[in-house]
């Protein structure tokens, strides 16, 4: 019986560790996605500013 309990607790520890790892991976993924989306926003703003400067110079 104690053998089963030790196996069970080992499995639960492993599962808990796996869940933590998965949460960590999800957090990293979200951070990378937000950085990527921010880069797209900044690129768009940069292009917009350049276009406005060109228009201002032509005008």
N, C-alpha and C positions, 0 to 999 in steps of 0.2 A: 504493500500500500504506500509506504513512504517513497518507494521507487517511482510510483505513478505521480505522487505529489511533486517530487523533485523534477520529473520530466515536464509536468504541467507548468510549474513555476518557471522553468527554463524556457518553455515555449512562449509563455506570457511575456517574459523579459525580452525575448527576441522580437515578438510582435510589437511591443512597446517601442523598442529601439527602431524597428522598421518604420513605424508610424512617425516617429520623430524625424527620421531621415527623409521620409516622404514630405513632411511638412516643411523641412528645411529646403528641399529641392523646389517645392512650390513657391516658397518665399523668394528664392533666388530667381526663379522663372518670372515671377511678377515684377521683381526689381528690374530685370533685364528688359522685359516688355515695356515698362514705364519709361526706362531710359531711351529705348528705341523710339517710342512714340514722342517723347520730348525732343529727340533729335529731329524727327520729321517736322514737328512744330517749329523748331528753331530754323531748320532749313527753309521752310515756307516763309517765315518772317524775314529771313535774310534775303531771299529772292524778292519778296515784296518791297523791302527797303531799297534794294538795288534798282528795281524797276522804277520806283518813285523818284530816286535820285536821277536816273537817266531821263525820265520825263521832265523833271525840274530843270535839268541842264539843257534839254532841247527847247523847252518853253522859255 
